[in-house]
Amino acid sequence: MRLKAFFTGFFMVVLCTFLMAQTQPTTNAKRERTDMFMVSYNYETLLNFPDSIRLSPWSRGVGISLMYDHFLAESDRISVGIGIGFYSHNYYTKADIVTSIDTAGNNFAEFVPFGPGNNIRRHKITRNYFEFPFEIRYRTKPNEKGHSWKVAAGAKLGYRTNIYSKTITNSGDKYKSFIYPQMSRSRYGVTGRIGYGKVSVNGYYSLSNLFFEGRGTELTPLSLGVTITLF
């Protein structure tokens, strides 16, 4: 509940800041808007993932964001970014999500490794989200090449479009499963970026769990990677 309250408060601050900025006069019509279309490539992990199960370091995520860059008042250094995006989380591990009945008689989901002697070469679980990102941005004065240092802090809310697992056996057979009812349909968390010019390093820390509350192991998604600004 504290995390939900934090996210709600953060969202309201960003929204109020954006709305207040609409009423402020601007004197510089030539200020250049940046970071409006971005592509991210990230390393994906799950905090509190069982030590007995290996989560591949090749687990990765790819996302795109289309955001409007709105300057605050007369400042040409501080702006608010708001927009839409799409993100795909891909977790590689030789374990699947299995639902069992807990001591209270409720369905409970957790990662369970495949048994010894399994015929599996690769297994991944993919979560795809349509999302709404928000950022408060600061940038330094551009140098003679037009590049500047920039820092952004924000949050994003996502709604799951689909989820599935893909299994490839040693003989090359491929199987897909789309039935994961315990997986949360929405997710939200805080974001951060720091970079120079068109390249930034980014991070996303989820304030929501991978599974519905009380219906699965408490696992926290974390993403770290690189963002490229196309324009």
C-alpha positions as CSV (number, residue, x, y, z in Angstrom):
1,M,0.0,0.0,0.0
2,R,2.9,2.4,0.7
3,L,4.3,1.8,-2.7
4,K,0.9,2.4,-4.3
5,A,0.5,5.6,-2.4
6,F,4.0,6.8,-3.4
7,F,3.3,6.1,-7.1
8,T,-0.1,7.9,-6.9
9,G,1.5,10.9,-5.2
10,F,4.3,11.0,-7.8
11,F,1.9,10.8,-10.6
12,M,-0.2,13.7,-9.2
13,V,3.0,15.9,-8.8
14,V,4.0,15.3,-12.5
15,L,0.4,15.9,-13.7
16,C,0.0,19.1,-11.7
17,T,3.4,20.4,-12.9
18,F,2.5,19.7,-16.5
19,L,-0.9,21.5,-16.2
20,M,0.6,24.5,-14.4
21,A,3.2,24.8,-17.1
22,Q,0.5,25.3,-19.7
23,T,-0.5,28.6,-18.2
24,Q,3.0,30.1,-18.0
25,P,4.3,32.5,-20.7
26,T,7.2,31.6,-22.9
27,T,9.6,34.0,-24.5
28,N,11.7,31.7,-26.6
29,A,9.8,30.1,-29.4
30,K,13.0,28.5,-30.8
31,R,13.8,26.1,-28.0
32,E,14.6,22.7,-29.4
33,R,12.5,19.8,-28.1
34,T,14.4,16.5,-27.7
35,D,14.0,12.9,-26.6
36,M,10.7,12.6,-28.3
37,F,11.2,9.2,-29.9
38,M,13.4,6.8,-28.0
39,V,14.4,3.1,-28.3
40,S,15.6,1.2,-25.3
41,Y,17.5,-2.1,-25.0
42,N,17.8,-3.5,-21.4
43,Y,18.9,-6.3,-19.2
44,E,16.0,-7.8,-17.4
45,T,16.0,-9.4,-14.0
46,L,13.6,-10.3,-11.1
47,L,14.6,-9.4,-7.6
48,N,14.0,-12.1,-5.0
49,F,14.2,-14.7,-7.8
50,P,15.0,-18.2,-6.2
51,D,18.7,-18.8,-5.8
52,S,18.2,-22.4,-6.8
53,I,17.0,-21.4,-10.3
54,R,19.2,-19.7,-12.8
55,L,17.8,-16.7,-14.6
56,S,19.9,-16.2,-17.7
57,P,22.0,-13.0,-18.0
58,W,20.8,-12.8,-21.6
59,S,17.3,-12.0,-20.3
60,R,16.4,-8.8,-22.1
61,G,13.8,-6.1,-22.8
62,V,13.1,-3.9,-25.8
63,G,11.0,-0.8,-25.7
64,I,10.0,2.3,-27.8
65,S,8.6,5.6,-26.5
66,L,6.9,8.5,-28.3
67,M,6.8,11.5,-26.0
68,Y,6.0,15.1,-26.2
69,D,8.7,17.4,-24.7
70,H,7.1,20.4,-23.0
71,F,9.2,23.2,-21.5
72,L,8.3,24.6,-18.1
73,A,7.6,28.3,-18.1
74,E,10.5,30.3,-19.5
75,S,13.1,27.7,-18.8
76,D,15.0,26.2,-21.6
77,R,16.6,23.6,-19.3
78,I,13.7,21.9,-17.6
79,S,10.8,20.2,-19.3
80,V,8.2,17.5,-18.8
81,G,7.9,14.5,-21.1
82,I,4.6,12.6,-21.5
83,G,3.6,10.1,-24.0
84,I,2.9,6.5,-25.0
85,G,5.1,3.4,-25.5
86,F,5.4,-0.3,-25.9
87,Y,7.8,-2.6,-24.0
88,S,8.6,-6.3,-24.1
89,H,10.2,-8.2,-21.1
90,N,11.9,-11.5,-22.0
91,Y,13.1,-13.8,-19.2
92,Y,15.2,-16.8,-20.1
93,T,15.3,-19.6,-17.6
94,K,14.8,-23.4,-17.5
95,A,11.9,-23.0,-15.2
96,D,8.2,-22.4,-15.9
97,I,5.4,-20.8,-13.9
98,V,3.4,-23.4,-12.1
99,T,0.2,-22.9,-10.1
100,S,-0.6,-24.9,-7.1
101,I,-3.0,-24.8,-4.1
102,D,-1.6,-23.2,-1.0
103,T,-2.4,-24.0,2.6
104,A,-5.3,-21.5,2.5
105,G,-6.8,-23.2,-0.5
106,N,-5.9,-20.4,-2.9
107,N,-4.1,-20.7,-6.3
108,F,-0.5,-19.7,-5.9
109,A,2.0,-19.3,-8.7
110,E,5.8,-19.7,-8.6
111,F,8.8,-20.6,-10.8
112,V,9.5,-24.3,-10.8
113,P,12.6,-25.7,-12.6
114,F,12.2,-28.4,-15.2
115,G,13.1,-31.9,-14.0
116,P,16.4,-33.6,-14.5
117,G,17.0,-35.1,-17.9
118,N,14.7,-32.6,-19.5
119,N,14.8,-32.2,-23.3
120,I,14.7,-28.4,-23.3
121,R,17.3,-26.3,-25.0
122,R,15.8,-22.9,-24.3
123,H,12.8,-21.5,-22.5
124,K,11.6,-17.9,-22.2
125,I,8.7,-16.1,-20.8
126,T,7.6,-12.9,-22.6
127,R,5.4,-10.1,-21.2
128,N,4.3,-7.3,-23.6
129,Y,3.0,-4.0,-22.3
130,F,1.4,-0.9,-23.7
131,E,2.5,1.9,-21.4
132,F,2.3,5.6,-20.5
133,P,5.6,7.1,-19.5
134,F,6.2,10.5,-17.7
135,E,9.4,12.3,-17.1
136,I,10.7,15.5,-15.5
137,R,13.8,16.4,-17.5
138,Y,16.9,18.6,-17.1
139,R,19.5,19.4,-19.7
140,T,22.6,21.5,-19.8
141,K,23.4,24.2,-22.3
142,P,24.3,22.5,-25.7
143,N,27.9,22.7,-26.8
144,E,29.2,23.8,-30.2
145,K,28.1,20.4,-31.6
146,G,24.6,20.8,-30.2
147,H,25.0,18.1,-27.6
148,S,24.2,18.4,-23.9
149,W,24.1,16.4,-20.7
150,K,20.7,15.4,-19.6
151,V,19.0,13.8,-16.6
152,A,15.4,12.6,-16.3
153,A,13.4,11.1,-13.5
154,G,9.9,9.8,-13.9
155,A,7.4,6.9,-13.8
156,K,5.4,4.7,-16.1
157,L,2.2,2.8,-16.0
158,G,1.7,-0.2,-18.3
159,Y,-1.1,-2.5,-19.3
160,R,-0.3,-6.0,-20.4
161,T,-1.3,-6.8,-24.0
162,N,-0.2,-10.5,-23.9
163,I,2.0,-13.0,-22.1
164,Y,3.4,-16.3,-23.4
165,S,6.2,-18.8,-22.9
166,K,8.2,-20.3,-25.8
167,T,10.0,-23.6,-25.4
168,I,12.6,-25.1,-27.8
169,T,13.6,-28.7,-27.3
170,N,17.0,-30.2,-28.1
171,S,15.4,-31.8,-31.3
172,G,14.3,-28.3,-32.5
173,D,10.6,-28.6,-31.7
174,K,8.9,-25.4,-30.5
175,Y,6.0,-25.0,-28.2
176,K,4.1,-21.9,-26.9
177,S,1.8,-21.5,-23.9
178,F,-0.5,-18.5,-23.3
179,I,-2.1,-19.5,-20.0
180,Y,-0.7,-17.6,-17.0
181,P,-3.7,-16.4,-15.1
182,Q,-1.8,-15.4,-12.0
183,M,0.4,-12.9,-13.8
184,S,-0.5,-9.2,-13.1
185,R,-2.3,-7.4,-16.0
186,S,-0.8,-4.0,-15.1
187,R,2.5,-2.7,-13.8
188,Y,3.9,0.6,-12.6
189,G,7.2,1.8,-11.4
190,V,9.8,4.6,-11.3
191,T,12.3,5.4,-14.1
192,G,15.5,7.3,-14.5
193,R,17.9,8.3,-17.3
194,I,21.2,10.0,-17.6
195,G,23.1,10.6,-20.7
196,Y,24.9,12.8,-23.3
197,G,23.6,13.7,-26.7
198,K,21.5,10.9,-28.1
199,V,22.7,8.1,-25.8
200,S,21.5,7.5,-22.2
201,V,21.7,4.8,-19.6
202,N,18.3,4.0,-18.1
203,G,16.7,2.1,-15.3
204,Y,13.2,1.0,-14.3
205,Y,12.2,-0.3,-10.9
206,S,8.8,-1.8,-10.6
207,L,6.6,-0.9,-7.6
208,S,4.2,-3.7,-8.5
209,N,4.9,-7.4,-8.3
210,L,5.1,-9.8,-11.2
211,F,2.0,-11.7,-9.9
212,F,-1.3,-10.5,-8.6
213,E,-1.0,-9.7,-4.9
214,G,-1.2,-12.8,-2.8
215,R,-1.4,-15.1,-5.8
216,G,2.3,-15.7,-6.4
217,T,5.8,-15.4,-5.3
218,E,6.8,-11.7,-4.6
219,L,9.1,-10.9,-7.5
220,T,10.1,-7.4,-8.4
221,P,11.0,-6.6,-12.1
222,L,14.1,-4.5,-12.6
223,S,15.4,-3.2,-16.0
224,L,18.8,-1.6,-16.7
225,G,20.1,-0.6,-20.1
226,V,20.7,1.9,-22.9
227,T,18.4,4.4,-24.6
228,I,19.0,5.8,-28.0
229,T,17.1,9.0,-29.0
230,L,16.2,9.1,-32.7
231,F,14.8,12.6,-32.5
